[in-house]
Amino acid sequence: MHVVVLQHESIEGPGVWMDALLGRGASVECVLVPKTGVPRQAQTADLVISMGGSMSVNDPLPWIVPEVALLRERIGARAPVLGVCLGSQLIAKAAGGVVEPGPVFEIGFHEVELTDAGRADPVLGVLPPRLSVLQWHGEHFHDVPGATALACSPRYPMQAFRVGNAYGLLFHLEATLHSVAAMCEAFPEDLRRGSLTVTALLDEARARLREVQRHALALLDALLPTR
């Protein structure tokens, strides 16, 4: 099984999913798309994971159009895709949805709830009906043609969705304490926008990440193609 991870920041990689994928015998190729572009082999990969990033899908960056085109092709082919944060917004845009600033900048650990469709979904349905997740985003998606809303929260009615065989998660399940610390260092303005301190967020991460990572691994197991 070949997995291609599309990274948009060097510090936002597959996190706990990396060891899990390697332990399941997968070959994993991590590509920093803004530096090297979208790899051709992503078209035929068994799974593509599109990670987060500080940019917007609406920014005029040269790599966004090719990545959106790849995701649109995989959606049409019902090929497995998992998008996280920015990755989920790229999937939404590829499907023809709207991505725009949300009502509030959301950062820290907040609860999401599975919809009825989410509880019945073969992938999201392995998660608890309510769970605390790491949020770190200022934009969101809506009006995604053909999408099924799988998770929601009071501020964001679509926290996760499925279109074709592509899953978009506005939140982070894959995070590690190292990646959270790196994001705190790289994006201090985000903490100020969310009225958080580095100490407060890292303390909460230490308390909550183990449970969040269990959910991440359960979701990955449900998503991985069987061969």
Secondary structure, 3 states (H helix, E strand, C coil): CEEEEEECCCCCCCCHHHHHHHHCCCEEEEEEHHHHCCCHHHHCCCEEEECCCCCCCCCCCCCHHHHHHHHHHHHHHCCCEEEECHHHHHHHHHCCCEEEEEEEEEEEEEEEEECHHHHHCCCHHHCCCEEEEEEEEEEEEECCCCCEEEEECCCCCCCEEEECCEEEECCECCCCHHHHHHHHHHCHHHHHHCCCCHHHHHHHHHHHHHHHHHHHHHHHHHHCCCC
